[in-house]
């Protein structure tokens, strides 16, 4: 929403010394919408080892502010913790080069992982700080089957 304001200067008094005149400039004030950091598609997956997780995307994309955002994806090697909130990246590992609005985890995953995205509104004015999108992708990897068996051979049978 934006509005334009102008000022009419009208000298008053007795005697009235002139007529109203508009000031030479006016001001336009634009109210930028509040930032929504978006919601990730919550598609927790359980896969066999080695796993090939599906692409993680936003079900509700970020919006508001200047409607421009930077994205940075992170992971942690567990699925027991809740999805992150706020802006702290403590305990999370940055995925180099993962800076788009979706992330396709690599195939060949051998351990369980949680993926999340930090969204940073950009533009002028900067309408917020980097904050976690709602939700995360939890990928549970089932351990590989061990086909090695132990047999006890008895030589006294025969």
N, C-alpha and C positions, 0 to 999 in steps of 0.2 A: 504494500500500500504506500502511496506517496501523495504528498500534498505540497502545494506551492503557497507560500506566504508572501504578502507584499504589505507595504506600509503607506498609508495615506497621511500626509502631513498637512494639518489644517490649522493655520494660526487663528487663535480666538482671542477674545478680549473686547474691550470697549475703547476705541472703535475697533471693529473687525478689520484687520490689516491685510486681508487677501483671501484667496480661495484655496481650497484644498488642492494639493499637488501630490502625485504619487512619487515615492522615493525612486531614485534611479535604478536600483537593483532590487531583486526579490530573492528569496531563498526557497529552494525545493528540498524538502526533507523526505527521505525514503526510509521506510521501516522495513528492514530485511526480515523474512520469516525465521523463526527459531529453527535451529539445526536438529534434524532427526538423523541419527547415525546409522540407521538401517537395521535390517534383520536378516541374518543368514538363513538359508534353507537348512533346516535341521533334519539332516538325513543321516543319523548315526548308522554306521555300517559294521557288520561283523563279517570278516573275510578269512579264508584259509591262508596259511603261510605258503608262499609269499603272496601278498595281497595287491590288488590294483584298485584303489579307491576311486570313486566317482568324483567328478568335478564339483566343487563347493561354490555356490553362487548366493546372491542376495534374493530372498523372496520379496523383500521390501527394500528398494534401493535407498541410499542416503538422499536427503533432500533438505531444502532450506538454506539459510545463509546466502551465499552467492551462487549456490548450486554447482560448485566445483569442489572436488575432493581429491585428496591423495590417499592411497591405500597401501598398507603394509601388512603382509601375512606373517604369522608366527605359528610355532608349534611347541608342544611339550610332550615328552615321552611317557604319557600315562592317559588313562581315561577316567580316573577316579575323582579328579577335582572338578568342581563346577565350572561352567563357562565363565570367562573373565568379565568383569564390569569395571567401570571407571577408566582410568588411564595408566595405571601402573603396569609395566611390562616385566616386573620381577618374576623370575621363574620361566619365562617364555624365551624361545630362541627365534631370532629373526631369520626369515627365509630370504636369502639374497636374491634380488631380481623379481620377487613376487610382489608386484606393485600395481596390479590391475584389480578390477572389481569382481574377479572370480579366481579360483585357484584349483588346479588339477594336481593333486598329490601324486608323487612318482609311483610307478608300478614297482613291484618287487619289495614292498613294505614287509618287514619281518617282525616288527614290534608294534604294539598298540600306541596310537598317537591321537592327540587332540589338536585341531587346527582352529585358529581364530584370526580375525582381521581388525586392525586398528585403523580407524577412519579419521582423517584430519581435514576439516574444512579449510579451504584456501580462498584467496581473493582479497580485495580491499573494500571494506574493512575485513579483517580476519575475524570470523564470527565464532571461533571456538578453538579448543585444543584437541589433539589426538585423543580419541575415546574409542573403546571397544564397541564394535557392532554387537547387537543383541544376538545371542546364540553362538554356537560353535559346532564344528564337525568332529565327532568322536569316532575313531576308526579302531575297532577291536580286532586284533589278529589272533586267530586260533593257532596254537603251536603246531608245528609240523608233526606228523605221525612218525613215531620211532618204530621202524620195522624190525629192529634187532631184538631177537628173543634169546633167552638163556634156556638151554636144554640140559637136563641131567641124564647122561647116558649111563645105563647100567650094563655092566658086562656079565652079570650073573644070570641073566635071563637068556636062555637058549638051551 
